[in-house]
């Protein structure tokens, strides 16, 4: 559903942030070799969110979570 929302409005920083958070949740508890590609995509989504809205602090916080999973 988030992919469809991004297709409709790719400039929506909040949606990029939400997809990044979802991917972090999906990676949690998985073996490293399975989680790593998901976490790389999550980090890319969160970084994109930051580029779109550099004044939102939450994607930065979520990026720190990528390293903790």
N, C-alpha and C positions, 0 to 999 in steps of 0.2 A: 504494500500500500504506500509506503514512503517512497519507493522508486517511482510510482505513478505520480505522486505529489511533486517530486523533483522534476519529472518530465514536464509537468504543467507549469511549474514555477521554479526554474533552476537558480534563481537569485534569492530564494528564501533561506536565509542563514539558519533559522530555527529548525527547518526540516533537515538540513544537513547535520545539525547538532543532534537531533533526535535519532537519525539513522546511525550516527556514530555511537550513541549510547546503546542502541539496540544491538549493534554488532559487538560491543564490549560484553554485554550480557550473554550473547550467544557464545562467545569465546570462553567464558568462565567455566571452569571445571573440565575443560577438554585437555587432552595431552598437548604438549607444546607444539609438536609438528602439525597438529590440526588447528590449533588456536592462532598460531603466528600469522597466516595469511588473512584471517579474519581481523586480527588486531591491526595489521598494516592498513587494511581498508578502513577500519574505524578511525585510525589516526589521520588518514587522508581526508575523510569526511569532516572531521573536527577542524583540521587545518583550513579546509575550504570554508567552513562556517566562520572561522576567524578572519579570513580574508574578506568575506562579505560584510561582516560586522565586527570590526576590531574593538568595539566598545563593550561587547558582551564578555564578561569574565568567565562564564560557565564552560565554554568549549576548552579553555585553557586548563581548568580544573579537571575536566574529563580526560584531557590528554595525559595528565599525571596518572589517571586510573589505568590507562592503557599499559603502563609499565608495571602496574601492580597485579594485573591479572595473571 
